[in-house]
Amino acid sequence: MKHELLCLSMLLACAGACAQEVPAADAEAPQVVEVGGVKNPELKSYKVMLKGVDAFEEHRKYAPAAPMKFKLVSTMPGGSVDGVTLRIAGDNTSENVPVAADGTFVLPRIQAAIDDKADLVTNKKKSLVRWRGDIHTPGVPSNARRLGDLRMECEIAWAVNKDELSFLIRNGLALAGGVCHIKSVQLSYQAPLNATGVTLVSGDRRQTLPFIAKKKNVFAPPLADTSWDDESLIEYEFATASM
């Protein structure tokens, strides 16, 4: 169970904002798949990705003013997603999905693509990019994240990735309210790599969120702690330039 929770934490860490480590290759070489000239491209079931959109609608209270977007991020530290393209592809489906310069995209709901059991396919090889929800309420300072937005990103990640867990683990977590609501499950999040500290702020209440040992600028926001409301801000601190 500990191993599966670690895998889940890694999956949900896709909700983080910066680089991730590249997973080690499986011991057994997988079958080579080629799509659009790219061998073993990064892809995800289109129907499964739409579960993230459904989760956004279901948990709208967390971020009522934010638009629903996904984001493609590089798995390489400091890596870029320049040149990444995205397509809904199936036996009878080929629909380009526009990707903004920052890697964000809006996923349309196309019933014909669902019926076609299409995939969402990038032009990058597997494990070079990852997907995550990207929820930003307008008006939040550039050096901060709103806690409700992170809660929403967690719900999106849980909806998209939970089926990768075993039946027993998945259902056990679901009975406990879902991984985003269990205080004993530590969900990590990536701060900007040049941040020197992280503080959770709500009015006069402040709490330092320490970086996790041996991980570069990774911290664990208290998503399941309802004593912190959705408007609480996670503020990133940066070194002051010397005079």
C-alpha positions as CSV (number, residue, x, y, z in Angstrom):
1,M,0.0,0.0,0.0
2,K,2.9,2.4,0.8
3,H,4.3,1.9,-2.7
4,E,0.9,2.6,-4.3
5,L,0.4,5.8,-2.2
6,L,3.9,6.9,-3.3
7,C,2.9,6.3,-6.9
8,L,-0.3,8.3,-6.3
9,S,1.7,11.1,-4.8
10,M,3.9,11.2,-7.9
11,L,0.9,11.3,-10.1
12,L,-0.8,14.1,-8.2
13,A,2.5,16.0,-8.1
14,C,1.8,16.7,-11.7
15,A,-0.4,19.4,-10.2
16,G,2.9,21.1,-9.2
17,A,4.2,24.1,-11.1
18,C,7.8,23.2,-12.1
19,A,10.1,20.4,-13.3
20,Q,9.7,16.8,-12.2
21,E,12.2,13.9,-12.4
22,V,12.1,11.6,-15.3
23,P,10.8,8.1,-14.2
24,A,13.0,5.2,-14.6
25,A,12.4,2.9,-17.5
26,D,10.3,-0.3,-16.8
27,A,12.2,-3.5,-16.4
28,E,10.3,-5.0,-19.3
29,A,10.5,-3.1,-22.6
30,P,7.0,-2.0,-23.7
31,Q,5.6,-2.5,-27.1
32,V,6.7,0.3,-29.4
33,V,3.8,2.5,-30.6
34,E,4.2,5.0,-33.3
35,V,1.8,8.0,-33.8
36,G,2.4,10.6,-36.4
37,G,6.0,9.5,-36.8
38,V,6.8,9.7,-33.1
39,K,7.6,6.3,-31.4
40,N,6.0,5.8,-28.0
41,P,4.5,9.3,-27.8
42,E,3.1,10.7,-24.5
43,L,-0.6,10.0,-24.7
44,K,-3.7,9.7,-22.4
45,S,-7.2,8.4,-23.0
46,Y,-9.3,11.3,-24.1
47,K,-12.3,10.0,-22.1
48,V,-10.1,9.7,-19.0
49,M,-8.8,13.3,-19.5
50,L,-12.4,14.5,-19.7
51,K,-12.9,13.1,-16.1
52,G,-10.7,16.1,-15.1
53,V,-13.1,18.5,-16.7
54,D,-16.0,16.7,-15.0
55,A,-14.2,17.1,-11.6
56,F,-13.8,20.8,-12.3
57,E,-17.5,21.2,-12.7
58,E,-18.3,19.0,-9.7
59,H,-16.0,21.0,-7.4
60,R,-16.6,24.5,-8.8
61,K,-16.9,25.9,-5.3
62,Y,-13.1,25.7,-4.9
63,A,-12.4,28.1,-7.8
64,P,-15.7,29.7,-8.9
65,A,-14.0,32.5,-10.9
66,A,-11.2,30.4,-12.6
67,P,-11.3,29.0,-16.1
68,M,-10.7,25.3,-16.6
69,K,-7.4,24.6,-18.3
70,F,-4.8,21.8,-18.5
71,K,-1.1,22.4,-18.8
72,L,1.7,20.4,-20.4
73,V,4.9,20.6,-18.4
74,S,8.4,19.3,-19.1
75,T,9.7,16.5,-16.9
76,M,13.2,17.8,-17.2
77,P,14.4,20.4,-14.6
78,G,14.2,23.8,-16.4
79,G,12.9,22.1,-19.5
80,S,10.6,23.7,-22.1
81,V,7.5,22.7,-23.9
82,D,8.3,24.8,-27.0
83,G,7.1,23.0,-30.1
84,V,4.7,20.7,-28.3
85,T,1.6,19.9,-30.3
86,L,-1.6,18.1,-29.1
87,R,-4.1,16.1,-31.0
88,I,-7.3,14.1,-30.3
89,A,-6.6,10.9,-32.3
90,G,-8.6,7.8,-32.9
91,D,-9.5,5.5,-35.8
92,N,-12.0,8.0,-37.1
93,T,-10.9,11.1,-35.2
94,S,-8.1,13.7,-35.8
95,E,-8.7,17.0,-34.0
96,N,-5.9,19.4,-33.2
97,V,-6.0,21.1,-29.8
98,P,-4.3,24.5,-29.7
99,V,-1.5,24.8,-27.1
100,A,-0.6,28.2,-25.8
101,A,3.1,29.3,-25.4
102,D,3.0,28.5,-21.7
103,G,1.8,24.9,-22.4
104,T,-1.9,25.5,-21.4
105,F,-4.8,24.2,-23.4
106,V,-8.6,23.9,-23.1
107,L,-9.9,20.4,-23.8
108,P,-13.1,20.4,-25.9
109,R,-15.8,17.8,-25.3
110,I,-16.4,15.9,-28.6
111,Q,-18.9,13.0,-28.4
112,A,-17.7,11.5,-31.6
113,A,-14.1,11.3,-30.2
114,I,-15.5,9.7,-27.0
115,D,-17.3,7.1,-29.1
116,D,-14.2,6.5,-31.1
117,K,-12.2,5.8,-27.9
118,A,-9.7,8.4,-29.0
119,D,-6.5,9.3,-27.2
120,L,-5.0,12.7,-26.4
121,V,-1.6,12.5,-28.1
122,T,1.5,14.8,-28.0
123,N,4.3,15.0,-30.5
124,K,6.8,14.2,-27.7
125,K,8.1,10.8,-26.6
126,K,6.7,9.2,-23.5
127,S,7.9,10.6,-20.2
128,L,9.2,13.9,-21.7
129,V,6.0,15.8,-20.8
130,R,3.3,15.5,-18.2
131,W,-0.3,16.8,-17.9
132,R,-1.9,18.6,-15.0
133,G,-4.8,20.8,-14.3
134,D,-3.9,24.5,-14.3
135,I,-6.3,26.6,-12.2
136,H,-5.7,30.3,-11.6
137,T,-8.3,32.6,-10.2
138,P,-7.9,36.1,-11.6
139,G,-6.4,38.7,-9.3
140,V,-4.1,36.4,-7.3
141,P,-0.6,38.1,-7.0
142,S,2.1,36.7,-9.2
143,N,4.2,35.5,-6.2
144,A,1.3,33.5,-4.7
145,R,-1.2,30.6,-5.3
146,R,-4.7,30.5,-3.9
147,L,-5.4,27.4,-1.8
148,G,-8.7,26.8,-3.4
149,D,-7.1,26.7,-6.8
150,L,-4.6,24.0,-5.6
151,R,-7.5,22.0,-4.1
152,M,-9.2,22.1,-7.5
153,E,-6.0,21.0,-9.2
154,C,-5.8,18.1,-6.8
155,E,-9.4,17.0,-7.6
156,I,-8.6,17.1,-11.3
157,A,-5.5,15.0,-10.8
158,W,-7.3,12.5,-8.7
159,A,-10.1,12.2,-11.2
160,V,-7.7,11.6,-14.1
161,N,-5.1,9.4,-12.4
162,K,-7.0,7.3,-9.8
163,D,-7.7,4.5,-12.1
164,E,-4.0,3.7,-12.3
165,L,-4.2,2.5,-8.7
166,S,-5.3,-1.0,-7.8
167,F,-9.0,-1.5,-7.1
168,L,-8.5,-2.0,-3.3
169,I,-6.4,1.1,-2.9
170,R,-8.5,3.3,-5.1
171,N,-11.7,2.3,-3.3
172,G,-10.2,2.5,0.1
173,L,-9.1,6.1,-0.6
174,A,-12.5,6.9,-2.1
175,L,-14.3,5.6,1.0
176,A,-12.1,8.0,3.0
177,G,-13.3,10.9,0.9
178,G,-10.7,10.9,-1.8
179,V,-7.0,11.5,-1.5
180,C,-7.4,15.3,-1.5
181,H,-9.4,15.1,1.7
182,I,-7.2,12.8,3.8
183,K,-4.9,14.7,6.2
184,S,-2.6,11.7,6.7
185,V,-1.7,11.6,3.0
186,Q,1.0,14.2,2.2
187,L,0.6,15.6,-1.3
188,S,3.7,17.4,-2.5
189,Y,3.7,20.5,-4.6
190,Q,6.5,22.2,-6.5
191,A,7.4,25.8,-5.7
192,P,9.4,27.9,-8.2
193,L,13.0,26.7,-8.2
194,N,14.3,30.2,-7.2
195,A,11.9,30.6,-4.2
196,T,13.6,30.7,-0.8
197,G,10.5,30.0,1.3
198,V,6.8,29.4,1.3
199,T,4.2,30.8,3.7
200,L,0.5,30.1,4.0
201,V,-1.5,33.3,4.8
202,S,-5.1,33.9,5.8
203,G,-5.7,37.4,7.3
204,D,-3.4,37.6,10.4
205,R,-2.8,33.9,10.4
206,R,0.5,32.7,9.0
207,Q,2.1,29.3,8.7
208,T,5.5,28.5,7.2
209,L,5.4,25.5,4.9
210,P,8.9,23.9,5.0
211,F,10.5,22.4,2.0
212,I,10.6,18.6,2.0
213,A,14.1,17.2,2.7
214,K,16.1,16.0,-0.3
215,K,13.6,17.5,-2.7
216,K,14.2,20.8,-4.5
217,N,11.7,23.4,-3.4
218,V,8.9,20.8,-2.8
219,F,6.4,21.5,-0.1
220,A,3.1,20.0,1.2
221,P,0.1,22.4,1.3
222,P,-2.6,21.5,3.8
223,L,-5.3,20.8,1.2
224,A,-7.3,18.6,3.6
225,D,-7.2,21.1,6.5
226,T,-10.5,22.9,6.3
227,S,-9.5,25.4,9.0
228,W,-7.7,27.1,6.0
229,D,-10.3,28.5,3.7
230,D,-10.1,28.5,-0.1
231,E,-9.1,32.2,-0.2
232,S,-5.9,31.5,1.8
233,L,-2.8,32.3,-0.2
234,I,0.4,30.4,-0.5
235,E,3.0,33.1,-0.8
236,Y,6.4,32.4,-2.4
237,E,9.4,34.3,-1.0
238,F,12.4,35.2,-3.0
239,A,15.9,36.5,-2.1
240,T,16.2,40.2,-2.2
241,A,18.8,41.5,-4.7
242,S,21.9,42.8,-2.9
243,M,22.5,46.6,-3.1
